[in-house]
Amino acid sequence: MTVEVTAGVPAVDGVTLAIEVRGLSHAFERPDGSSLEVLRHVDVSVPRGRFVAIVGPSGCGKTTLLNLVAGIEEVQSGSVAVSGEVPRCGNQRVGYLFARDALLPWRTVLGNTELAMELAGVGKVERRARAMALLEEVGLAEMANAYPAQLSQGMRQRVAIARTLAPHPELVLLDEPFSALDAQTKLLLQDAFCRLWGRLGATVVLITHDLGEAVALGDQVVLMTSRPGRIKRVFDVALPRPRSIVDLPSEPEYHRIVQELWAELREEVARR
Ligand SMILES: Nc1ncnc2c1ncn2[C@@H]1O[C@H](COP(=O)(O)OP(=O)(O)OP(=O)(O)O)[C@@H](O)[C@H]1O
């Protein structure tokens, strides 16, 4: 493996990296003053444009890892680089989406979708056009003037997806964005997200507890150990794209990877 750096952006064997995590360890202080070791010597490289899913037992440090990449949490030990730079909270090139949307209740669907672009300084005409195009994609153009309180949970999450993707981020960090949805809405949104991602070409890191979702969406699935979280294994998902999220479960290769993942994850859950 050759690691080079060109104009500040690292590359491994000629592949440009969006994220490079090296020897990352992290601990939190417990209320009694003792230390809780959450991450231990984590190494992960995510090439630009790749869709990487992260799975692991509850409490193994997945969200902490994402927060360190987003610059929300400060690095204690090891290093994190996003496009070759130290992560910075509020970086407009990075979009972050959580399980529960955080829509502003006093703004309409359109106003919420435009928010991140407004902060990024995108002009009014362009931001309206981009927001409406995305609302169309997620099937909410007719609700553009509604307020969040008038929407279902699935609709709110669709607005949150549109808002996250509207500024065309280079990197999208997703923390269980589909977990609070009913089964059908989940499938529709996964499908819509996949289509949009295919068009935007962003790098995506998705945290999920749903192994099927990880395999259906990801190019790679990173499996973490129980706490303190380390990288146990990286699975390559060689399923062709574009993928139909609904039809994938009938593919033998999909089943093989999900079963292998579960066999290894089960050991970690039992250890916990
Ligand atoms: N700010 C904090 N202060 C103290 N402890 C924290 C803090 N954030 C997280 N933790 C603890 O660190 C551990 C890892 O949390 P984290 O949310 O990263 O795990 P996770 O793998 O995302 O969990 P889950 O799958 O259940 O969402 C947990 O035990 C959690 O209670």
The ligand as a Gaussian input file, in Angstrom:
#p B3LYP/6-31G(d) Opt

LIG

0 1
 N      -20.585000      12.932000      25.518000
 C      -20.493000      11.777000      26.170000
 N      -20.131000      11.730000      27.466000
 C      -20.021000      10.552000      28.129000
 N      -20.256000       9.339000      27.575000
 C      -20.624000       9.335000      26.276000
 C      -20.771000      10.538000      25.504000
 N      -21.151000      10.200000      24.259000
 C      -21.243000       8.866000      24.225000
 N      -20.931000       8.348000      25.437000
 C      -20.868000       6.925000      25.778000
 O      -19.940000       6.327000      24.880000
 C      -20.371000       5.033000      24.480000
 C      -20.451000       4.969000      22.967000
 O      -21.502000       5.795000      22.545000
 P      -21.892000       5.937000      20.985000
 O      -23.143000       6.730000      20.943000
 O      -20.722000       6.433000      20.235000
 O      -22.146000       4.410000      20.618000
 P      -22.982000       3.791000      19.393000
 O      -22.194000       2.626000      18.913000
 O      -23.321000       4.850000      18.415000
 O      -24.279000       3.297000      20.164000
 P      -25.756000       2.952000      19.606000
 O      -25.570000       1.915000      18.548000
 O      -26.474000       2.412000      20.796000
 O      -26.334000       4.239000      19.082000
 C      -21.699000       4.793000      25.174000
 O      -21.478000       4.023000      26.336000
 C      -22.181000       6.203000      25.541000
 O      -22.955000       6.179000      26.701000

